[in-house]
Amino acid sequence: MAEAESVIGTPDSAGADDSAVPEGHTEERPKGKRRIVALFVVAVLAYLMDLGSKIVVVEKLEGREPIKVVGDLLRFEAIRNPGAAFGMGEAFTIVFTVIAAAVIVVIIRLARKLYSLPWAIALGLLLGGALGNLTDRLFRSPGVFEGAVVDFIAPAHFAVFNLADSAIVCGGILIVILSFRGLDPDGTVHKD
């Protein structure tokens, strides 16, 4: 069973002399360096890009005609979304605020055991996106915990979204890929 896992960035322990470890003691395998800084750098970048884009959209686009970016395929249009993705659940804004806050807490707690760079990137995207939309929920009208999220990217025949939503989706897809590949946040790889 121990051979089914390996730690990325550490020497292969196959062939190591197990008799050197006293019976009843487990040897702590080195896991490399933690990736907390990478997680927070990605989160801050995602958050700042989202926040900056929303400031520009509110200042330059809100109350004006949409801007066609790629003909009828893509336009920028300022929309205030009190609900979740695709405008669903408008009556549950407080619930979405609590869920976003819970996601942030879980990611920060998980960061203590984070040794995988791909996981750091994925969780950083989730954290930055959740913070971006949570900022809207807390500080935009109509009030605290009920604020409407600023959405502006409007592809044809699809829901209007923002950069925070994009970061959350990309982070989620990356987590699914990493899970299917057997890579854990602590850097271990399951080969089974």
Accessible surface in RSA format (square Angstrom, percent):
REM  Atomic radii and reference values for relative SASA: ProtOr
REM  Chains: A
REM  Algorithm: Lee & Richards
REM  Probe-radius: 1.40
REM  Slices: 20
REM RES _ NUM      All-atoms   Total-Side   Main-Chain    Non-polar    All polar
REM                ABS   REL    ABS   REL    ABS   REL    ABS   REL    ABS   REL
RES MET A   1   198.71 102.9 148.00  97.9  50.72 120.8 138.26 117.5  60.45  80.1
RES ALA A   2    88.97  81.8  67.36 103.9  21.61  49.2  78.19 110.1  10.78  28.6
RES GLU A   3   159.42  91.5 138.91 105.1  20.52  48.8  59.41 114.9 100.01  81.7
RES ALA A   4    27.40  25.2  20.11  31.0   7.29  16.6  26.03  36.7   1.37   3.6
RES GLU A   5    60.57  34.8  52.94  40.0   7.64  18.2   7.16  13.9  53.41  43.6
RES SER A   6    37.09  31.3  33.62  44.9   3.47   8.0  25.28  53.8  11.81  16.5
RES VAL A   7    12.01   7.9   2.74   2.5   9.27  22.3   2.74   2.4   9.27  25.1
RES ILE A   8   100.68  57.3  86.05  64.1  14.63  35.3  91.80  66.1   8.88  24.1
RES GLY A   9    77.08  95.1   0.00   N/A  77.08  95.1  40.49 111.1  36.59  82.0
RES THR A  10    30.79  21.9  11.00  11.2  19.79  47.2   8.46  11.4  22.32  33.7
RES PRO A  11   115.28  84.0  92.72  84.5  22.56  82.0 104.13  86.0  11.15  69.3
RES ASP A  12   116.92  81.9  84.44  84.0  32.47  76.8  44.58 104.9  72.34  72.1
RES SER A  13    72.77  61.5  58.14  77.6  14.63  33.7  35.12  74.8  37.65  52.8
RES ALA A  14    78.81  72.5  45.48  70.2  33.33  75.8  57.10  80.4  21.70  57.5
RES GLY A  15    85.96 106.0   0.00   N/A  85.96 106.0  42.83 117.5  43.13  96.6
RES ALA A  16    61.35  56.4  36.53  56.4  24.82  56.5  47.30  66.6  14.05  37.2
RES ASP A  17    99.64  69.8  79.64  79.3  19.99  47.3  39.88  93.9  59.75  59.6
RES ASP A  18   120.46  84.4 108.11 107.6  12.34  29.2  37.46  88.2  82.99  82.8
RES SER A  19    97.55  82.4  59.40  79.3  38.15  87.9  57.27 122.0  40.28  56.4
RES ALA A  20    80.27  73.8  45.20  69.8  35.07  79.8  56.31  79.3  23.96  63.5
RES VAL A  21    45.08  29.7  33.85  30.6  11.23  27.0  34.75  30.2  10.33  28.0
RES PRO A  22    82.91  60.4  70.39  64.2  12.52  45.5  81.87  67.6   1.04   6.4
RES GLU A  23   179.02 102.8 145.99 110.4  33.03  78.6  64.51 124.8 114.51  93.5
RES GLY A  24    79.63  98.2   0.00   N/A  79.63  98.2  42.12 115.6  37.50  84.0
RES HIS A  25   123.17  67.3 108.24  75.2  14.93  38.2  80.92  83.4  42.25  49.2
RES THR A  26   132.75  94.4 105.05 106.5  27.71  66.0  79.02 106.1  53.73  81.2
RES GLU A  27   127.71  73.3 101.68  76.9  26.02  62.0  39.15  75.7  88.55  72.3
RES GLU A  28   141.13  81.0 120.13  90.9  21.00  50.0  63.01 121.9  78.11  63.8
RES ARG A  29    91.81  38.5  85.68  43.7   6.13  14.6  44.55  60.9  47.26  28.6
RES PRO A  30    90.54  66.0  79.20  72.2  11.34  41.2  90.50  74.7   0.04   0.2
RES LYS A  31    68.46  33.4  59.27  36.4   9.20  21.9  23.38  21.0  45.08  48.0
RES GLY A  32    50.46  62.2   0.00   N/A  50.46  62.2  32.82  90.1  17.65  39.5
RES LYS A  33   146.02  71.2 135.66  83.2  10.36  24.7  83.67  75.3  62.35  66.4
RES ARG A  34   126.03  52.9 109.52  55.8  16.50  39.3  26.55  36.3  99.48  60.3
RES ARG A  35    69.69  29.3  68.06  34.7   1.63   3.9   3.24   4.4  66.45  40.3
RES ILE A  36    49.55  28.2  49.07  36.6   0.47   1.1  49.07  35.3   0.47   1.3
RES VAL A  37   115.86  76.2 112.79 102.1   3.07   7.4 115.42 100.3   0.44   1.2
RES ALA A  38    25.77  23.7  17.67  27.3   8.10  18.4  24.02  33.8   1.75   4.6
RES LEU A  39     0.00   0.0   0.00   0.0   0.00   0.0   0.00   0.0   0.00   0.0
RES PHE A  40    75.54  37.8  75.28  46.6   0.26   0.7  75.54  45.8   0.00   0.0
RES VAL A  41    78.54  51.7  74.92  67.8   3.62   8.7  78.30  68.0   0.24   0.6
RES VAL A  42    28.78  18.9  28.43  25.7   0.35   0.8  28.70  24.9   0.08   0.2
RES ALA A  43     2.60   2.4   2.32   3.6   0.29   0.6   2.54   3.6   0.06   0.2
RES VAL A  44    79.77  52.5  78.20  70.8   1.57   3.8  79.77  69.3   0.00   0.0
RES LEU A  45   101.06  56.3 101.01  72.3   0.06   0.1 101.05  71.0   0.01   0.0
RES ALA A  46    13.95  12.8   3.93   6.1  10.02  22.8  10.56  14.9   3.39   9.0
RES TYR A  47    49.93  23.3  49.93  28.4   0.00   0.0  32.23  24.2  17.70  21.8
RES LEU A  48    98.31  54.8  91.11  65.2   7.20  18.1  91.45  64.2   6.86  18.5
RES MET A  49   120.34  62.3 110.51  73.1   9.82  23.4  92.52  78.7  27.82  36.9
RES ASP A  50     0.74   0.5   0.74   0.7   0.00   0.0   0.05   0.1   0.69   0.7
RES LEU A  51    48.71  27.1  48.40  34.6   0.31   0.8  48.71  34.2   0.00   0.0
RES GLY A  52    31.55  38.9   0.00   N/A  31.55  38.9  30.54  83.8   1.01   2.3
RES SER A  53    23.76  20.1  13.64  18.2  10.12  23.3  21.36  45.5   2.40   3.4
RES LYS A  54     0.52   0.3   0.52   0.3   0.00   0.0   0.52   0.5   0.00   0.0
RES ILE A  55    93.26  53.1  89.39  66.6   3.87   9.3  92.14  66.4   1.12   3.0
RES VAL A  56    88.16  58.0  86.81  78.6   1.34   3.2  88.16  76.6   0.00   0.0
RES VAL A  57    11.13   7.3  10.26   9.3   0.86   2.1  11.13   9.7   0.00   0.0
RES VAL A  58    44.70  29.4  36.39  32.9   8.32  20.0  36.39  31.6   8.32  22.6
RES GLU A  59   110.85  63.6  89.28  67.5  21.56  51.3  41.24  79.8  69.60  56.8
RES LYS A  60   128.64  62.8 119.60  73.4   9.04  21.5  70.02  63.0  58.63  62.4
RES LEU A  61     9.43   5.3   8.71   6.2   0.72   1.8   8.71   6.1   0.72   1.9
RES GLU A  62    62.49  35.9  47.49  35.9  15.00  35.7  27.17  52.5  35.33  28.8
RES GLY A  63    85.54 105.5   0.00   N/A  85.54 105.5  44.94 123.3  40.60  90.9
RES ARG A  64   150.99  63.4 125.51  64.0  25.48  60.7  54.69  74.7  96.30  58.4
RES GLU A  65   145.79  83.7 136.61 103.3   9.19  21.9  62.49 120.9  83.30  68.0
RES PRO A  66    48.18  35.1  32.12  29.3  16.06  58.4  32.40  26.7  15.79  98.1
RES ILE A  67    96.81  55.1  92.99  69.3   3.82   9.2  96.81  69.7   0.00   0.0
RES LYS A  68   140.24  68.4 115.56  70.9  24.69  58.8  72.55  65.3  67.69  72.1
RES VAL A  69    67.20  44.2  36.61  33.1  30.59  73.7  40.73  35.4  26.46  71.8
RES VAL A  70    77.87  51.2  73.34  66.4   4.53  10.9  77.87  67.7   0.00   0.0
RES GLY A  71    49.05  60.5   0.00   N/A  49.05  60.5  37.04 101.6  12.01  26.9
RES ASP A  72   113.93  79.8  93.75  93.3  20.19  47.7  41.35  97.3  72.58  72.4
RES LEU A  73   124.35  69.3 119.58  85.5   4.78  12.0 119.58  84.0   4.78  12.9
RES LEU A  74    46.06  25.6  45.21  32.3   0.85   2.1  45.94  32.3   0.12   0.3
RES ARG A  75    79.87  33.5  79.85  40.7   0.03   0.1  21.83  29.8  58.05  35.2
RES PHE A  76    70.12  35.1  70.12  43.4   0.00   0.0  70.12  42.5   0.00   0.0
RES GLU A  77    41.24  23.7  40.94  31.0   0.30   0.7   6.60  12.8  34.64  28.3
RES ALA A  78    24.83  22.8   2.32   3.6  22.51  51.2   2.65   3.7  22.18  58.8
RES ILE A  79    65.42  37.2  59.90  44.6   5.52  13.3  64.87  46.7   0.55   1.5
RES ARG A  80    83.60  35.1  64.08  32.7  19.52  46.5  41.47  56.7  42.13  25.5
RES ASN A  81    18.73  12.9  17.01  16.4   1.72   4.1   6.16  14.8  12.57  12.1
RES PRO A  82    41.59  30.3  41.59  37.9   0.00   0.0  41.59  34.3   0.00   0.0
RES GLY A  83     0.86   1.1   0.00   N/A   0.86   1.1   0.00   0.0   0.86   1.9
RES ALA A  84    30.09  27.7  22.56  34.8   7.53  17.1  30.09  42.4   0.00   0.0
RES ALA A  85    64.93  59.7  48.56  74.9  16.37  37.2  59.28  83.5   5.66  15.0
RES PHE A  86   124.19  62.1  93.77  58.1  30.42  79.2  99.24  60.2  24.95  71.4
RES GLY A  87    32.43  40.0   0.00   N/A  32.43  40.0  19.25  52.8  13.18  29.5
RES MET A  88   121.08  62.7 114.73  75.9   6.35  15.1  81.88  69.6  39.19  51.9
RES GLY A  89    26.96  33.2   0.00   N/A  26.96  33.2  15.74  43.2  11.22  25.1
RES GLU A  90   105.29  60.4  90.34  68.3  14.95  35.6  23.49  45.4  81.80  66.8
RES ALA A  91    97.24  89.4  55.60  85.8  41.63  94.7  67.81  95.5  29.43  78.0
RES PHE A  92   116.33  58.2 113.83  70.5   2.50   6.5 116.33  70.5   0.00   0.0
RES THR A  93    10.89   7.7   9.78   9.9   1.10   2.6   6.04   8.1   4.84   7.3
RES ILE A  94    90.64  51.6  89.63  66.8   1.01   2.4  89.63  64.5   1.01   2.7
RES VAL A  95    72.40  47.6  70.68  64.0   1.72   4.1  72.40  62.9   0.00   0.0
RES PHE A  96    48.77  24.4  44.40  27.5   4.37  11.4  44.84  27.2   3.93  11.2
RES THR A  97     2.27   1.6   2.27   2.3   0.00   0.0   2.27   3.0   0.00   0.0
RES VAL A  98    91.12  60.0  87.72  79.4   3.41   8.2  89.91  78.1   1.21   3.3
RES ILE A  99    92.83  52.8  91.37  68.1   1.46   3.5  92.83  66.8   0.00   0.0
RES ALA A 100    16.74  15.4  12.51  19.3   4.23   9.6  16.34  23.0   0.40   1.1
RES ALA A 101    40.42  37.2  38.79  59.9   1.63   3.7  39.93  56.2   0.49   1.3
RES ALA A 102    50.07  46.0  43.76  67.5   6.30  14.3  49.31  69.4   0.75   2.0
RES VAL A 103    55.47  36.5  53.06  48.0   2.40   5.8  55.38  48.1   0.09   0.2
RES ILE A 104    16.76   9.5  16.76  12.5   0.00   0.0  16.76  12.1   0.00   0.0
RES VAL A 105    85.05  56.0  83.83  75.9   1.21   2.9  84.99  73.8   0.05   0.1
RES VAL A 106    93.60  61.6  92.03  83.3   1.57   3.8  92.96  80.8   0.64   1.7
RES ILE A 107     5.71   3.3   5.71   4.3   0.00   0.0   5.71   4.1   0.00   0.0
RES ILE A 108    83.95  47.8  80.77  60.2   3.18   7.7  80.77  58.2   3.18   8.6
RES ARG A 109   149.48  62.8 145.67  74.3   3.81   9.1  44.32  60.6 105.16  63.7
RES LEU A 110    54.31  30.2  49.65  35.5   4.66  11.7  53.86  37.8   0.45   1.2
RES ALA A 111     3.59   3.3   3.59   5.5   0.00   0.0   3.59   5.1   0.00   0.0
RES ARG A 112   129.88  54.5 127.16  64.8   2.72   6.5  60.62  82.9  69.26  42.0
RES LYS A 113   125.40  61.2 123.99  76.1   1.41   3.4  69.62  62.7  55.78  59.4
RES LEU A 114     0.00   0.0   0.00   0.0   0.00   0.0   0.00   0.0   0.00   0.0
RES TYR A 115    44.01  20.5  32.54  18.5  11.47  29.8   8.85   6.7  35.15  43.3
RES SER A 116     5.48   4.6   0.46   0.6   5.02  11.6   5.35  11.4   0.13   0.2
RES LEU A 117    78.70  43.8  75.91  54.3   2.79   7.0  75.91  53.3   2.79   7.5
RES PRO A 118    51.19  37.3  48.92  44.6   2.27   8.3  51.19  42.3   0.00   0.0
RES TRP A 119    21.80   8.7  21.80  10.5   0.00   0.0  21.80  11.6   0.00   0.0
RES ALA A 120     0.00   0.0   0.00   0.0   0.00   0.0   0.00   0.0   0.00   0.0
RES ILE A 121    64.78  36.9  64.78  48.3   0.00   0.0  64.78  46.6   0.00   0.0
RES ALA A 122     0.00   0.0   0.00   0.0   0.00   0.0   0.00   0.0   0.00   0.0
RES LEU A 123     6.59   3.7   6.59   4.7   0.00   0.0   6.59   4.6   0.00   0.0
RES GLY A 124     0.00   0.0   0.00   N/A   0.00   0.0   0.00   0.0   0.00   0.0
RES LEU A 125    39.62  22.1  39.62  28.3   0.00   0.0  39.62  27.8   0.00   0.0
RES LEU A 126    30.65  17.1  30.31  21.7   0.34   0.9  30.31  21.3   0.34   0.9
RES LEU A 127     3.49   1.9   3.49   2.5   0.00   0.0   3.49   2.5   0.00   0.0
RES GLY A 128     0.00   0.0   0.00   N/A   0.00   0.0   0.00   0.0   0.00   0.0
RES GLY A 129     0.40   0.5   0.00   N/A   0.40   0.5   0.40   1.1   0.00   0.0
RES ALA A 130     6.87   6.3   5.17   8.0   1.70   3.9   6.87   9.7   0.00   0.0
RES LEU A 131    59.54  33.2  59.54  42.6   0.00   0.0  59.54  41.8   0.00   0.0
RES GLY A 132     2.06   2.5   0.00   N/A   2.06   2.5   0.96   2.6   1.11   2.5
RES ASN A 133    21.23  14.6  21.23  20.5   0.00   0.0  10.05  24.2  11.19  10.8
RES LEU A 134    18.61  10.4  18.59  13.3   0.03   0.1  18.61  13.1   0.00   0.0
RES THR A 135    26.72  19.0  25.20  25.5   1.52   3.6  17.64  23.7   9.08  13.7
RES ASP A 136     1.20   0.8   1.14   1.1   0.06   0.1   0.06   0.1   1.14   1.1
RES ARG A 137    15.39   6.5  15.39   7.8   0.00   0.0   1.20   1.6  14.19   8.6
RES LEU A 138    43.59  24.3  42.09  30.1   1.50   3.8  42.09  29.6   1.50   4.0
RES PHE A 139   160.62  80.4 126.08  78.1  34.54  89.9 130.80  79.3  29.81  85.3
RES ARG A 140    45.32  19.0  39.32  20.0   6.00  14.3  12.09  16.5  33.23  20.1
RES SER A 141    77.72  65.7  65.29  87.1  12.42  28.6  44.54  94.9  33.17  46.5
RES PRO A 142   106.21  77.4  69.84  63.7  36.37 132.2  74.47  61.5  31.74 197.3
RES GLY A 143    27.58  34.0   0.00   N/A  27.58  34.0  27.58  75.7   0.00   0.0
RES VAL A 144    96.92  63.8  80.29  72.7  16.63  40.1  80.29  69.8  16.63  45.1
RES PHE A 145    95.95  48.0  95.95  59.4   0.00   0.0  95.95  58.2   0.00   0.0
RES GLU A 146    80.38  46.1  78.12  59.1   2.25   5.4  15.23  29.4  65.15  53.2
RES GLY A 147     0.00   0.0   0.00   N/A   0.00   0.0   0.00   0.0   0.00   0.0
RES ALA A 148     8.79   8.1   8.79  13.6   0.00   0.0   8.79  12.4   0.00   0.0
RES VAL A 149     5.73   3.8   5.73   5.2   0.00   0.0   5.73   5.0   0.00   0.0
RES VAL A 150     0.71   0.5   0.71   0.6   0.00   0.0   0.71   0.6   0.00   0.0
RES ASP A 151     2.95   2.1   2.95   2.9   0.00   0.0   0.00   0.0   2.95   2.9
RES PHE A 152    11.71   5.9  11.71   7.3   0.00   0.0  11.71   7.1   0.00   0.0
RES ILE A 153    22.67  12.9  22.67  16.9   0.00   0.0  22.67  16.3   0.00   0.0
RES ALA A 154     1.29   1.2   0.84   1.3   0.44   1.0   0.84   1.2   0.44   1.2
RES PRO A 155    33.27  24.2  30.90  28.2   2.37   8.6  30.90  25.5   2.37  14.7
RES ALA A 156    31.27  28.7  13.57  20.9  17.70  40.3  17.27  24.3  14.00  37.1
RES HIS A 157   192.61 105.3 143.03  99.4  49.58 126.8 111.51 114.9  81.10  94.4
RES PHE A 158   120.82  60.4  94.82  58.7  26.01  67.7 103.55  62.8  17.28  49.4
RES ALA A 159    24.96  22.9  10.20  15.7  14.76  33.6  21.20  29.9   3.76   9.9
RES VAL A 160    34.64  22.8  22.87  20.7  11.77  28.4  22.87  19.9  11.77  31.9
RES PHE A 161    48.57  24.3  48.57  30.1   0.00   0.0  48.57  29.5   0.00   0.0
RES ASN A 162     0.00   0.0   0.00   0.0   0.00   0.0   0.00   0.0   0.00   0.0
RES LEU A 163    54.19  30.2  50.38  36.0   3.81   9.6  50.47  35.4   3.72  10.0
RES ALA A 164     0.49   0.4   0.00   0.0   0.49   1.1   0.49   0.7   0.00   0.0
RES ASP A 165    38.60  27.0  36.89  36.7   1.71   4.0  17.00  40.0  21.59  21.5
RES SER A 166    35.99  30.4  29.43  39.3   6.56  15.1  29.68  63.2   6.31   8.8
RES ALA A 167    10.32   9.5   5.97   9.2   4.35   9.9   9.91  14.0   0.42   1.1
RES ILE A 168    56.50  32.2  55.53  41.4   0.97   2.3  55.53  40.0   0.97   2.6
RES VAL A 169    87.83  57.8  81.97  74.2   5.87  14.1  87.22  75.8   0.62   1.7
RES CYS A 170    68.27  51.6  62.57  69.8   5.71  13.4  13.75  34.8  54.53  58.8
RES GLY A 171     0.00   0.0   0.00   N/A   0.00   0.0   0.00   0.0   0.00   0.0
RES GLY A 172    26.02  32.1   0.00   N/A  26.02  32.1  25.22  69.2   0.80   1.8
RES ILE A 173    99.18  56.4  96.46  71.9   2.72   6.6  98.15  70.7   1.03   2.8
RES LEU A 174    46.18  25.7  45.22  32.4   0.96   2.4  46.18  32.4   0.00   0.0
RES ILE A 175    36.10  20.5  36.10  26.9   0.00   0.0  36.10  26.0   0.00   0.0
RES VAL A 176    79.34  52.2  77.41  70.1   1.93   4.6  79.34  68.9   0.00   0.0
RES ILE A 177    84.14  47.9  82.01  61.1   2.13   5.1  84.14  60.6   0.00   0.0
RES LEU A 178    10.08   5.6  10.08   7.2   0.00   0.0  10.08   7.1   0.00   0.0
RES SER A 179    66.42  56.1  44.00  58.7  22.42  51.6  36.65  78.0  29.77  41.7
RES PHE A 180   171.48  85.8 138.50  85.8  32.98  85.8 141.89  86.0  29.59  84.7
RES ARG A 181   178.41  74.9 154.60  78.8  23.81  56.7  43.97  60.1 134.44  81.5
RES GLY A 182    14.11  17.4   0.00   N/A  14.11  17.4  14.11  38.7   0.00   0.0
RES LEU A 183    14.76   8.2  13.37   9.6   1.39   3.5  13.37   9.4   1.39   3.7
RES ASP A 184    43.50  30.5  43.48  43.3   0.02   0.1   7.03  16.6  36.47  36.4
RES PRO A 185    27.41  20.0  27.41  25.0   0.00   0.0  27.41  22.6   0.00   0.0
RES ASP A 186    37.03  25.9  36.37  36.2   0.66   1.6   9.12  21.5  27.91  27.8
RES GLY A 187     2.38   2.9   0.00   N/A   2.38   2.9   2.38   6.5   0.00   0.0
RES THR A 188     8.08   5.7   8.08   8.2   0.00   0.0   5.88   7.9   2.20   3.3
RES VAL A 189    33.03  21.7  33.03  29.9   0.00   0.0  33.03  28.7   0.00   0.0
RES HIS A 190    62.51  34.2  55.84  38.8   6.66  17.0  39.30  40.5  23.21  27.0
RES LYS A 191   145.50  71.0 108.97  66.9  36.52  87.0  68.87  62.0  76.63  81.6
RES ASP A 192   146.86 102.9  78.40  78.0  68.46 161.9  68.67 161.6  78.19  78.0
END  Absolute sums over single chains surface
CHAIN  1 A    11837.5       9696.3       2141.3       8121.5       3716.0
END  Absolute sums over all chains
TOTAL         11837.5       9696.3       2141.3       8121.5       3716.0
